[in-house]
């Protein structure tokens, strides 16, 4: 098991949660998808030997799963996945604007879903 690095990544604020919940409501409607606040252990750099515990926003729509990692004060990473083998990013490593991060994540997943075979 890798050692855990305790970086000073601040918790998710109520404003950050509101930004994500608002974007989700625009896509699915109110009360359809619930955002969960969690912690994820990730490597901040590919060469890091230690993991860093980062606040994470997670939600699912029963087809795709979405995560936004808070990796610093005002810094975010995101990905969506359908299974362990089907994990996707947005093509951008990090964001300093959460609204841009969540809107691009949702757009990329919607675009991907439209071209995904129906039997997956």
C-alpha angles and dihedrals in degrees: 000000000000120000115256118241113209105211119176097255107159121232122260110276126223088249092054091048090050092052091054095042091050092053091048092050089053090056103038106014130248119315096007101101125031123209116221124202113220142149124252129193109224140158108250090201126029089237095052113117092194128066123232122216108232130183109249136197112211134182139157136199094201091263105052132027121215131199133183115190119204101217099173143346102313093351124118142178126194144191141166129210143182097194139345089279096045107061122146140182131196096252091255122097100209142004132207092193115065094197090056091045095053096040093051091045091054093045094049092050092047090050091047093047091054091059097037117109111257094233094065 
